Every structure is written in C-alpha cells, then in structure tokens.
Amino acid sequence: MTGAMWGLGTVLGPVVGGAFTTGHGGWRWAFYVNLPIGALTAPFLLFLIPEFDALKGTSVINRLKRIDWIGLVVFSGMICSLVLALQFGGNEFPWNSGQVIGCFVTFGVLLIIFIFTQTLYMPGQTKERRLFPIDMVFARTPVLLFVLTATASTTVFLAIYYIPIYFQFARDDTALHSAVRLLPIVFTLVFGCVGGGVLLAKVGYYSPFYIVGAALGLIGASLLHTVGLTTPAANLYGYSILVGLGTGMYCQAAFSIVPVKVPAEQLGQATGFIAFGQLIGPTIALSIAGTVLINTATSGLKQLLPNTPIETIKNAISGTAGDFLNSLDPTTKTAALNVIVDSIGKVYILGITAMAVALVLSIFLRHEKIVISMGGAS
C-alpha cells in the first residue's frame, strides 16, 4: 500500500501541476498547494501516529552527534557535481569546457573523499553511524536489490517525464491534457505495487516477480523507443501499461525482502540503502536523458534550420520558444517535430538498458522462499 501511494503520488503530480499551469492559479500553486495539504495532515502526524523513541533518554546534542555530518555534506556535493556536469554538458556549455570538466573533477575528488571517510577514517563517527552502509556493497542480495530498485524507478520516471512531453509536441496538448495521458501508467503502476505485494506475501518466492517485471518493462521501454510522430495514442497507452505493470511488480518489493536478508541491527541501514537506489536511479537517468534530448534534437534542428539562432532552437526543444514551431511552414514544422520526437525516442534507450540489466540481474537472485506477514519477513 505504501508503494501504491508512492506510485500514485508520483504519477498524479504532473496532472495536478498541469492543472495549475493551464488554470488561473498559475504554476506557482503547484508548490503552494503543499501548504494547505501540510496543514491538514499535521494534526494526524502529531496526534495519531504512535510515538516511538529509539533513543529515549538521549539529549538533543548527543542525537545530533550521531549524524554523519561530514559524510552528508561530502555526499551532497558529490551528487550535485555529477548532476550539474550531466545537465550542463553539451547544453549550457561544451563537454570540454572548464565548467563541465570542473564539475566532473569535483565529483571525482569528492567521491574519493567520501569513500575514505566511509571506510578508513570516520572523524567523530562509528562504523554503525556512517552515512553509507559500505558492508551492503559486498552482500549479494542487498546489492542486487539496490540495482533492481534503481532500474525500476529509472524506467518508470523516464516514462512519466517524457510521455507528456511527447504529447505536447506530437499532439499539441496542453500541460494538463498531456499529464492526463499518464493515467494508464498510473493505474497499472498502482495495480502492480499492490498486486505484487499481495502475491509476494502469499507465494513467498520473490525472484519471479523481478524476472517477469523486468521482462514486461523491457518490452514496454523498447516499444516506447519506436514511437514516432504519427504513432496512435492507443499504442503509446499500451506501451506505458507494460512499463507501469512491469516496474510496479517489483519497484517496492525490496523493502519487504531486505529485512530477512540482513542482521536486525543493520535493518535501518539496509532500508536506507534500498531507498537510496530508488532515488539515485531516476536522478542520474533524467539528467542524462535531458542532455541526450537537447544534444540530439539541437543537432538535428540545426541541420534543418541552419539560419535559426541556436538559443531559439534550444528554447523550442524546451518548450519556451512560444509560437516558433507554429511559425514554420507546415512541411518544415512536420520535419522539425519529427526530429524532436525521434530525439525523445532515444531517451528510452536508458530505460531499455535499465530493464535489460534488471532482467539479467534478476536471474542471479536467490530462488528462495521467505515468509512475509504484518510483522515483517522471516
């Protein structure tokens, strides 16, 4: 159920945001809406959630000392540097520019420092309190679950992000209408999360869910890669259903499996390890995807429209060039849209790769049975 709510909220976000964008409230309400929602849920969080203090009797100062602040700061800088390098490369700056190279160098240096602080020297911290559970890297099942969770979130987020963009270009949809096109993937993702969780609890064997889910996701991502300017919308819905159902079958399963695969004292670290995989996958994939789209579409449009300023072309790809595409003659506009849509299709190569990796790795999962109940796994 938690996974279903995660999927529902993730996919319905663009629908709500699109409604604000096209309505009278303006796009800022996509953020302001969190204030009344927070106000409504705050009483439930304060008064209805059972209180559990794992560090009862520990002062605030000692609680703060338990946090790996050095690891947190270094890790944040490391990820930001990588994302900036991927976002800027070939877009804002050339790949061989000082800005991009500097970001990559910063990422490399911080990665070395992070590994050092998490393994050899942990100032002010103990092995149990370090930010990243290095021990998990050498444990077969947690590592496989980490990568598999990352592949599922990567593929589904690529679809969630780029299906509306496709419809905005190919069908001239508004932000709201294009977001509504995500409803097929919404329902199948939620169905996959809930249905997969129920079946996993009954069957106990978890590897089949990963194998079947990755296979469906691979087929769906491969079909999305083939979508062209004139592809019927019904086809796209069918492809997105395969992605939603396939990734939904196992995107949350690791959180039920990992408790039985690690010692009890490492449960918190293991859960955080899987959650990290769920977040880092789409973070890096969407950064790469944006660069792929901008670079390939810019190159194609530059050949088609050699006299158009490069900034105008990039703005047209990002959707901020107003009526530039509509100002072209019909033949040229169709050719330009074909270039952009083909570039969107190349983005799904990342999803194909992720699902292919998932399919291969899922075969290496232990084909064992675990018992999952309301009390946990055993």
N, C-alpha and C positions, 0 to 999 in steps of 0.2 A: 504493500500500500504506500509505503514511503517512496519507493521507486516510481510508482504511478503518479503520485503528486509531483515528484521532481520532473517527470516527463511532461505532465500536463502543464505545469507552470512554465517550463522551458519553451514549449511549443506555442502556448497561447500568448506568451509575451509579445511576439510580433503582431498578433492580431489586435491586442489592446493598444500597443504602440501605434499601429497603423490607424486605428480609430481616432486616436488623439491627433495624429498628424493631419488627417484629412478633415477633422471636425473643427469647431470654432475654438476649442480649448487651446490648440497649438501643441507642438511636440513636447514642450517642457512638462506638460501634465503626465507624460509617460514616466516622469520621475516624481512629480508632486504627488501622484496617486499613492505612493508608498506611505505618505504621512497619515492620511485617514485610515489606511489599512493597518498601519502600525498602531494607531490609537485604538482601533477596535480589538486587535489581538493582544495588546499589552496586558489587560486585566486577566486574560486566560493564562498568559505566561507567568504572571506574578502570583496568582492565587490558586490556579487549578493544577499546574504542573507539580508533581510531588518533588519535594526538595531532597536532594542528595548531596552531601558534602563529603567528598572523598578525602579531604584534607582537614577534617574537623579539628579545631584547636590550633591550627597553623595561622600565624599572623599574616597580614597582607604583604608585609615586606618579604617574609620568607616564601610566600607564594610567588611573588614577582621574581625572586632569585631562582626559582625553579625553571623559569622560562629561558630558553637558549637564545638570548637576545643577539649575540654575535652571529650565530647561525642564521637567525631570522633575517637580519639586515643584509648579510652577505648573499643569502639565497634570493632575497627580493631583488637586489641589484643584479644578480646573475641572470635571472629570468627576464627582467626588464631590458637588459642589454641585448639579449638574444632576440626578443620580440621586436625591439627597435631596429636591429640590424636587418631582420627579415622584412619588416614593414618599409624601411627606407630604401633597401637595395633595389635598384632599377626603377624606383618610383620617384621619391623625392631627390635621391642622389644616385649617381652611378655606383655600381658594385665595387669599383676600385677607388672610390672617393675616400678621403680621410675620415669622414663621418661614419661610413659603414664599416670600414676596416677598424676604426677605433672602437665601435660597438662590439665587433667580434673579438677583438683583443681583450676588451674589458670583460666580456663573458668568459673567455678562456682563463684569464687571471683569477677572476672570482670563483670559477669552478675549481681551480687548483686549491685556492684558499679554503673553499667550503669543504672539499674532500679532506684537507689537512685538519680542519677544526672538528670534523665529524669522526675522525679515525685516530689520529696521532696525538693531537693536543686540543683539549676542550677546556679552555680557561673558564673557571667558575662553574663548570658543569660536570655531571657524572655521565657515564655511558647510558644509563637509563633515561636521562633527561635531554639528551641531544635531540636536535630537531628532526634529523633524518635517521630512520632505523636502518643503519648500514647492514645489520645482520640479515635483514629481509632480502637483500640483494643476492645472498648466497643460499637462499632457501628456494627450492624448485617451485613449489606450488604458489607461494605468495608472489614470486616474480612473474610467473605465468599469468596469474590472476590480475596483477598490476597491468601488464601489457594488454591483456584481453579487454580489461575495462577501459583502457585508454583507446583501443581501437573502436570499441562500440560508440563511445561518446564522440570520437573524432568523426566517424561516418555520419552519425545522426545529426551532428551540428552542422556539417557541411551541407546536408540536405536542407535543414531548417533555414540556414542562412542564404543559400543560393537559389532555392526554388522560387521564393518571392521575387528575387532579382531577375530571374529568367522571365517570369510572367510580366514584370514591369516593362521589360524591353520587347519581348515577343508578342505580348497581347495588349500592351499599353495600359496595364492595370494600374489602379491607384494603390497606395500603400496598404489600405485596408483590404481591398479586394484580393491583392496578391497574397496577403497574410492568411486570408480565409482559405486559400488554396492549400494551406498546410493541414487542414482538418483531417484528411485521410491518414497522414502520418501521425497526427495527434492520437487518434483513436487506436490505431494499431500499436503504437509505442506503449500506450497505457495498457492495452489488452495484453501485449507481450510481457510487460512488467508484472502485472497481476497474475495472469495465467501461468507464466513461467514460475513465479514464486509459489503458487499453489501446487503445481505439478511437481516442482522440485521437492517440496515438503512431503509429498505423497510417494514419489518414486525413490528419492534419495541419491540416485546416480546423477552427478552434475555434469560430467563431460558431454553427454549427448546434447544438452541444451546449448553448449558452446559450439559444438560441431554443426548442428542444424542451424543455429542462429547465424553463425559466421557464413555458412553456405548461402542462406537466404540474403544476407546483407551483401555478399559478394555479387550475387546475381543482380540485386537491385542497384547497387552502385555502378556496375558495368552497364546496365541499361540506361541509367541517368547520363552516363558518359556519351551515349549515342544520340541524345536528344538534340534535335535541330530546330530551326525557326518555325517550321510547319508541322512539327510533331503534335498530334492531337493531345488535348489536355487530359483526356481519359487515360492515355498511355502513361503520362507523367504521374498521374494519381496511382496507377498500378505499380509503377516502379518505386514510388515513395512508400507504398504499403509494404513492399518487400523489405525495404530498409528499416521501416519502423518496427515491423514484426520481428525481423531477424535480430536487430540490435536490442530490442526490448526483451527478448527471451533471456539475455544474459548480462545486460548492462548493469544490473543491480545484484546479480547472483553472488558475486564475490563477497559481499557484506554478510551473507548468510553462511558462506563456506569457510571464510578465513578464521572464525572463532575456534574451529576444531583443528585447524592446521598449525596453530602456534600455541606456545605456553600461555597460561592465563595472564601472567604478568606482562606479556607483550601484546595483549589484545588491543589496547588503546593505540599503540604504535602501528600495529598491523592494519587497523581500521583507517588510520590517518594515511598510511601508505597507499591503500586502495583508493581513498578519496583524492589523494594527490594525482594518481593516474587518471582518474575521471576528469580532473580539471586541466592537467598539463597537456593531454592529448589534443583537445579542441583548441586550446590557447595557441599552441605552436602550429597546428594544422591550418587554422583560419588565417594566421599571419602569412604562412607560405601561400595559401590559396589566394589571398588578396594580391600578393606580389605576382603570382602566376597570371591572374586575370588582367591586371594592369599592364604587365610587360607584353603579354601575347596580344592583347587587344590593341594596345598602343602601336605595336609594330605593324599589325595588320591594317589599322586605320590610317597610319602614316603613309603606307603604300597606296591606299585607296584615295586618300585626301592629302596629297603632298603639299598643297599650299595652305593647309589649315595649321594654325599655331599648335604646338604640342600641348600647351596648357588647356586649350579648348578641347582637344581630343581626350585628355585625361579627365576633364570635367564631365564630358559626355559619358564616359565609361562609369564614372562615379555617380552619375545622375544629377549633377549640379550645374549642367550647362543649359538649363532651361529648354527652349524650343530648338536647339541647334540641330538635332536629328530631324525634326519635323520641317526644318527649313531647306533640307536637301530635296532634290528631285526624287520621285518615287523609286527609280531604279537604283540610284546611289544610296538612298536610305535603306532599301532592302539589302544591298550588299554590305552596308555598314552594320546593320543588325545581325546579319549572318556572321560577320567577323566577331562581334561581341558574344553572340550565343555560342559559337564554336569555342571561344575562349572560356566561357562558363563551363562547357563540357569538359575541358581539360582539367578543371578544378577537381572533378570527381575521380581523376587518376589517383589522388591522395586517398580517397575512400576505397577505391579498388585495392590499392596497396595495403591499406589498413586491414581490410577484410581478408585478403589473401594471407597476410601474416597471422591473423586470428585463426583462420581455418587450419593452417599448418600447426600453430602452437597448441590449438585445442586438442589435437591428436596426441600431444605429449602430456596432457593432463592425466592424472592417475584415474583409472576407471574403477573407482571405489564407491561404496555406498556410505552416506552419512545420514544421521538422524537429525532432522530439523523440527523443532517444536517452538511453542511460545516461549519456552525457557531458554532457547538457544540451540546450538548444534552440538552433536556428540558423535 
